[in-house]
């Protein structure tokens, strides 16, 4: 499933449930290049609480949707340890990318994540608790469409 489809579905969902739960304000930021993430943090201005979408560079195939009250910190946690940024001609490397540690993750997906060929798009939300609703909806939507996000394996 591609990023734009997921973003469109989230937007329609938020509009559709407004009569039941009130306005869910969405602020989209990104994409941020994960291979040089520290350089990209300014793009998150005003958006630290919400859902975030990890998607493959080039194809925009969505690999994971999560939520956090501190998106940048959560992304750093996923990157793991012993990483190398793509600075000064270096190759990006995330050898301990936490979401790929399960044996259920396909090798192709592990290679994409560990090479840093990812972008992250943030979906800031207000009210704060709506982040869980947006994440759950996006994951459920992918399952219903038969195009599950490969790193949301615990759903």
N, C-alpha and C positions, 0 to 999 in steps of 0.2 A: 504494500500500500504506500502511496506517495504522500509527501508532506502536505501538499495543498489540499488533498482530499480529507486528510485528518483535520487540518485547520478549519476547513469549510464545515465539516461535521460538528466540530466543537462549537463553532459559532451558531449553527442552526440549533444545536441542543440547548445552548444557553438561552437563546431567544425563545425556544419552545417551552421551556420550563419556567420562564419568567412569571406567568400568572400563578404558579404554584409556590415559588420560593422567593420571588422578587428579582430585581435586576442583578445579574452577574456581569460585572464589568470586566472585559477582557482587554489586555494590552499585549500585543505580539511584538517580540523583539528577536531579531536574528535574520538570517542564520549567523552563528558565531563559529568560526573555524577552530575546531578543538585542537588542531596541531600547534596552534600558537595562542591558546586560550587566554593567558594573561594579557596579551595585547588586545583582546576582543572584549574585555570586561566592560568597557565604556558603553558598549551597545546594550548592556542590561540596565542602563539608567532608569530608575523608577520601577524596575521589575526584579524583585528578589523572591517574592512569594507567589507560588503558582505551580503550574505543571511545566514540564520541559520535555522536549522531544529530541531524541538522538536519531539522526538520519545520515545515511551514507552520502558522502560528497559525490557530486556528479549526477547521481541518479535520484537523489532525494527519497530513496526508499527508507521508510521508517523502521527502525530496529528496536526502539524502546520508548515508552512513555512513563515518566515518573512524576512525583510531586515533592515539593519541599517548601519550608519557610525560609530557606536560604539556598536558592538555586545554584549559585556559584560554588558554595561549599559542597553541595551534594555532587556536583559534576567533578570537582577535585577528588572527592571520595571514590567515585567510579574509576577515575584515572589510575588510582592505586599508587604504588611505589616504584622507584627506580626508573622513572620515565625520562624521556629526552624530548624537548620541544624542537620544532622545525625552525630553528634560528641559525643564521649564518651558514646556510647550506647543509646543516645537519638533517638527518632523516628523523622524523618523529617516531617515537617508540613508546608504547604503553604496554610493556610485557606483563604487567600484573593488573590489567583492566579487570576490575572486580566482577562486572556483569558477565564475564566470559569464563569464570572459574568452574561453572557447572559442566558436568560431562554431557549434559543434554544440549549444549550450544554447538551448532554445526561449525566445522572447521573454517568454512568460508567466512562466517560471521566473526569468529575469533580473529581471523587474519585482518579483517577490515578494522575492527576495534583496536587491536594491538598495534596496527600501523598508524593509527590516528587519522584515518581517512573518514572523519566524521564531522558533522556540524551539529550544533545544538540550537534549537529554537525555543525561546521561552514564551510561555503563555501566562502572563501575570493575571491574577484574579483578585477581585474584591466582591464580596467579603472573603476573608482569609480561608475559612473552612471550605469554600467552594473548590479549592485546589484538589481535594480528594474526590469530589464528585466529577470534576473534569477528567482526572486521570482514569478513574474507574470507567467512565463513559467511553473514553477513547479506546481503552483496552477491550472492553466489551464490544464496541463497534467493530473493531478489527476481527474479533472472533466471529461475529455475526456475518461479516462480509466474506469469511473464509480466507482471510489474509492476515493471520496472526503475526504480531510483532515478535520476532524470534528471540528477543531477550526478555520479554515479559513471560517467562516460563512458569512462574508460580501462580498465575491467575487461575 
